[in-house]
Amino acid sequence: MTEGRRGQAAAEWLLESLSKRDRAIINDLARVRILTGDQLTRLHFLDLSVSSRDRTRRRVLARLAALDVVTTLDRRIGGVRAGSAGLVYALGVAGQHLVPLLGAPADEHTARRARHPWTPGRLFLRHTLAVSELFVRLVEKGIETGVKLDAFNTEPVSWTPNGLGGWLKPDAYVVLTTEMFEDAWWIEVDRATESLPTLKRKLVMYLDFVERGQLGPDGVIPRVLVTVPDEGRREAIQELLDRLPEPADKLLHVVLADEAAQYLVQVLRE
């Protein structure tokens, strides 16, 4: 039996022992790649009493880690004092084998070749966790408002062909729905670590995509939302957008990262 077949057989056996919550944790890590202990608590343990949430999360994740379904990265968010809530989790090798069995969105390479996750650099880690935070907040907003998060795909699943042999590479692709309406968005998470000219070149690619009559997923053109860390950066990017040609005013939008989930839900419901 090949290594791939052995991994598949073991995954099928392991799947039978997993709870509904275990499977949901795997799905979410497959979707966004990494989540902190605190983010996992907000997603999967808020139905418990305040006194038991952290204890139960630690027990569940320790069991999944022992099975190599999840693993922790070497970096901790918030320092040692953050405790287990600051640990950063990714799928372990066994968890990666489970992804296709659960039908979670994943890139073809991950589905084809499971491997132990590597710990990214600080800037890349914080950027990826910012994308994860938007996902968590949209789930929370969905519970609060009834808006359904139909899709939240991260790189590289979020990429789409640009019609020129290359790719548009948004950080995430989001679809929100109500009974009456549906909104699709490409998300660019800006951490103020790249220059405005670099960001401008990236945004002009979206305008060029539309100008050439290209369509995104499901035959629609998603709007583009740039999320930023502070008001100064928001003002600078808004000035940049104001100088871009049409349809920049309809296609490109910028908002504070802390307000992004509320903004997306509000736009859908208006």
C-alpha positions as CSV (number, residue, x, y, z in Angstrom):
1,M,0.0,0.0,0.0
2,T,1.4,3.4,-0.9
3,E,1.9,6.2,1.7
4,G,-1.0,8.1,0.2
5,R,-3.3,5.2,0.5
6,R,-2.2,4.5,4.0
7,G,-2.9,8.1,5.0
8,Q,-6.3,8.0,3.3
9,A,-7.2,4.7,5.1
10,A,-6.1,6.1,8.5
11,A,-8.1,9.3,7.9
12,E,-11.2,7.4,7.1
13,W,-10.8,5.4,10.4
14,L,-10.0,8.6,12.4
15,L,-13.0,10.4,10.9
16,E,-15.4,8.0,12.6
17,S,-14.1,9.0,16.1
18,L,-14.5,12.8,15.6
19,S,-17.3,14.8,17.1
20,K,-19.3,17.4,15.2
21,R,-17.2,20.1,16.9
22,D,-14.0,18.4,16.0
23,R,-15.1,18.3,12.3
24,A,-16.1,22.0,12.4
25,I,-12.6,22.9,13.8
26,I,-10.9,21.0,11.0
27,N,-13.2,22.7,8.4
28,D,-12.4,26.2,9.8
29,L,-8.6,25.6,9.9
30,A,-8.8,24.2,6.3
31,R,-10.6,27.4,5.3
32,V,-8.3,30.0,6.9
33,R,-5.1,28.0,7.6
34,I,-4.4,29.3,11.1
35,L,-6.5,30.3,14.2
36,T,-5.5,31.3,17.7
37,G,-6.9,29.6,20.8
38,D,-9.0,32.7,21.4
39,Q,-10.5,32.7,17.9
40,L,-11.3,29.0,18.2
41,T,-13.1,29.7,21.5
42,R,-15.2,32.3,19.8
43,L,-16.1,30.0,17.0
44,H,-16.7,26.7,18.8
45,F,-16.9,27.0,22.6
46,L,-19.1,30.0,23.4
47,D,-22.1,27.7,24.1
48,L,-20.3,26.7,27.3
49,S,-20.2,28.5,30.6
50,V,-17.6,31.2,31.0
51,S,-15.9,29.1,33.7
52,S,-15.5,26.0,31.4
53,R,-14.8,27.5,28.0
54,D,-11.0,27.7,28.2
55,R,-10.7,24.4,30.1
56,T,-12.8,22.6,27.5
57,R,-10.9,24.2,24.6
58,R,-7.6,23.1,26.0
59,R,-8.8,19.6,26.5
60,V,-10.3,19.3,23.0
61,L,-7.3,20.8,21.2
62,A,-4.9,18.7,23.2
63,R,-6.7,15.5,22.2
64,L,-6.7,16.7,18.5
65,A,-3.0,17.6,18.8
66,A,-2.2,14.1,20.2
67,L,-3.9,12.6,17.0
68,D,-1.9,15.1,14.8
69,V,-5.2,16.5,13.6
70,V,-4.1,20.0,14.7
71,T,-0.7,21.3,15.7
72,T,0.6,24.5,17.3
73,L,3.0,26.9,15.6
74,D,6.2,28.0,17.3
75,R,5.0,31.6,17.6
76,R,2.5,32.7,20.3
77,I,0.2,35.8,19.9
78,G,0.3,38.2,22.9
79,G,3.4,36.7,24.5
80,V,3.7,34.1,27.2
81,R,1.1,35.8,29.4
82,A,-1.5,35.2,26.8
83,G,-1.5,31.5,27.8
84,S,-3.1,28.9,25.6
85,A,-5.5,31.5,24.1
86,G,-2.5,33.0,22.3
87,L,-1.3,29.7,20.8
88,V,-1.7,29.5,17.0
89,Y,-3.2,26.4,15.6
90,A,-2.9,24.8,12.1
91,L,-3.9,21.5,10.7
92,G,-1.5,18.6,11.4
93,V,-0.7,15.9,8.8
94,A,-3.7,13.8,9.9
95,G,-6.0,16.8,9.8
96,Q,-4.9,17.6,6.3
97,H,-5.8,14.0,5.2
98,L,-9.2,14.6,6.7
99,V,-9.9,17.7,4.7
100,P,-11.1,16.1,1.4
101,L,-13.3,13.7,3.4
102,L,-15.1,16.7,5.0
103,G,-15.5,18.6,1.8
104,A,-13.7,21.7,3.2
105,P,-12.3,24.2,0.6
106,A,-8.6,23.6,0.1
107,D,-6.0,24.1,-2.6
108,E,-5.1,21.1,-4.8
109,H,-1.5,20.9,-3.5
110,T,-2.6,20.6,0.2
111,A,-5.2,18.0,-0.7
112,R,-2.5,16.0,-2.7
113,R,0.4,16.2,-0.3
114,A,0.0,16.6,3.5
115,R,3.0,17.9,5.4
116,H,3.9,19.4,8.8
117,P,3.1,23.1,8.9
118,W,6.0,25.5,9.0
119,T,5.9,28.6,11.2
120,P,5.8,31.8,9.1
121,G,7.6,35.0,9.8
122,R,6.0,37.6,12.2
123,L,4.6,39.9,9.5
124,F,3.2,37.0,7.4
125,L,1.7,35.4,10.5
126,R,0.0,38.6,11.6
127,H,-1.4,39.2,8.1
128,T,-2.8,35.7,7.9
129,L,-4.4,36.0,11.4
130,A,-5.9,39.3,10.3
131,V,-7.7,37.4,7.5
132,S,-8.7,34.8,10.1
133,E,-10.1,37.5,12.3
134,L,-12.3,38.8,9.6
135,F,-13.7,35.3,9.1
136,V,-14.4,34.9,12.9
137,R,-16.1,38.3,13.0
138,L,-18.3,37.5,10.0
139,V,-19.3,34.2,11.7
140,E,-20.2,36.2,14.8
141,K,-22.1,38.8,12.8
142,G,-24.0,36.0,11.0
143,I,-25.2,34.6,14.4
144,E,-26.2,38.1,15.5
145,T,-28.0,39.2,12.3
146,G,-29.0,36.1,10.4
147,V,-26.8,36.9,7.4
148,K,-25.3,33.7,6.0
149,L,-21.6,33.4,5.3
150,D,-21.9,31.3,2.2
151,A,-18.2,31.4,1.3
152,F,-15.0,32.5,2.8
153,N,-12.0,31.3,0.8
154,T,-8.4,32.3,1.5
155,E,-5.3,32.0,-0.6
156,P,-4.8,30.2,-2.9
157,V,-8.4,29.1,-3.2
158,S,-9.5,32.7,-3.4
159,W,-7.4,33.3,-6.6
160,T,-9.1,33.7,-9.9
161,P,-7.6,33.7,-13.5
162,N,-7.1,37.2,-14.8
163,G,-7.7,36.4,-18.4
164,L,-4.0,37.1,-19.3
165,G,-2.5,33.8,-18.2
166,G,-2.0,35.0,-14.6
167,W,-4.1,35.4,-11.5
168,L,-5.9,38.0,-9.4
169,K,-4.7,37.1,-5.9
170,P,-7.0,38.6,-3.2
171,D,-6.4,37.6,0.4
172,A,-10.0,36.2,0.6
173,Y,-13.2,35.7,-1.4
174,V,-16.4,36.3,0.6
175,V,-20.0,35.6,-0.2
176,L,-22.7,36.8,2.1
177,T,-26.5,36.1,1.6
178,T,-29.9,36.8,3.0
179,E,-33.2,35.3,1.8
180,M,-33.4,38.2,-0.8
181,F,-29.8,39.3,-1.6
182,E,-26.3,38.1,-2.2
183,D,-23.0,40.0,-2.1
184,A,-19.6,38.8,-3.3
185,W,-16.4,40.5,-2.3
186,W,-12.7,40.2,-2.8
187,I,-10.8,41.2,0.4
188,E,-7.4,42.8,0.5
189,V,-6.0,43.0,4.0
190,D,-3.7,45.9,4.3
191,R,-1.4,46.0,7.3
192,A,0.3,49.3,6.3
193,T,3.5,47.3,5.5
194,E,3.7,48.0,1.8
195,S,3.9,51.3,0.0
196,L,0.9,53.1,-1.5
197,P,2.3,52.8,-5.0
198,T,2.6,49.0,-4.5
199,L,-1.0,48.9,-3.3
200,K,-2.1,51.1,-6.2
201,R,-0.6,48.7,-8.7
202,K,-2.5,45.8,-7.1
203,L,-5.8,47.7,-7.1
204,V,-5.4,48.8,-10.8
205,M,-5.2,45.1,-11.7
206,Y,-8.8,44.8,-10.5
207,L,-9.9,47.8,-12.6
208,D,-8.1,46.3,-15.6
209,F,-9.8,43.0,-15.0
210,V,-13.2,44.7,-15.2
211,E,-12.3,46.9,-18.1
212,R,-11.4,43.8,-20.2
213,G,-14.8,42.3,-19.4
214,Q,-13.6,39.5,-17.2
215,L,-15.9,37.8,-14.7
216,G,-15.1,36.4,-11.3
217,P,-16.4,33.3,-9.5
218,D,-19.9,32.2,-10.5
219,G,-19.9,34.7,-13.4
220,V,-20.1,37.9,-11.2
221,I,-17.7,40.7,-10.5
222,P,-17.1,40.9,-6.8
223,R,-16.5,44.3,-5.2
224,V,-13.1,44.8,-3.6
225,L,-12.8,45.8,0.1
226,V,-9.4,46.9,1.5
227,T,-9.2,46.6,5.3
228,V,-6.7,48.8,7.1
229,P,-5.4,49.1,10.7
230,D,-5.9,52.7,11.5
231,E,-7.7,55.9,10.4
232,G,-4.6,57.5,8.9
233,R,-4.0,54.6,6.6
234,R,-7.7,54.6,5.6
235,E,-7.6,58.3,4.7
236,A,-4.4,57.8,2.6
237,I,-5.9,54.9,0.7
238,Q,-9.3,56.7,0.2
239,E,-7.3,59.6,-1.4
240,L,-5.6,57.0,-3.7
241,L,-9.0,55.5,-4.7
242,D,-10.5,59.0,-5.4
243,R,-7.7,59.5,-8.0
244,L,-8.4,56.3,-9.8
245,P,-10.6,56.2,-12.9
246,E,-14.1,54.6,-13.1
247,P,-15.3,52.2,-12.0
248,A,-13.1,52.6,-8.9
249,D,-15.8,54.5,-7.1
250,K,-18.2,51.5,-7.4
251,L,-15.6,48.6,-7.3
252,L,-13.1,49.6,-4.7
253,H,-13.8,50.4,-1.0
254,V,-11.7,50.9,2.1
255,V,-12.7,50.4,5.8
256,L,-11.0,50.0,9.1
257,A,-10.3,46.3,9.8
258,D,-12.2,46.5,13.1
259,E,-15.3,47.7,11.2
260,A,-15.0,45.4,8.1
261,A,-17.5,42.7,9.2
262,Q,-20.1,45.2,10.2
263,Y,-19.6,47.1,6.9
264,L,-20.0,44.0,4.8
265,V,-23.2,43.0,6.6
266,Q,-24.6,46.5,6.5
267,V,-24.0,46.9,2.8
268,L,-25.8,43.7,2.1
269,R,-28.8,44.7,4.2
270,E,-29.2,48.2,2.8
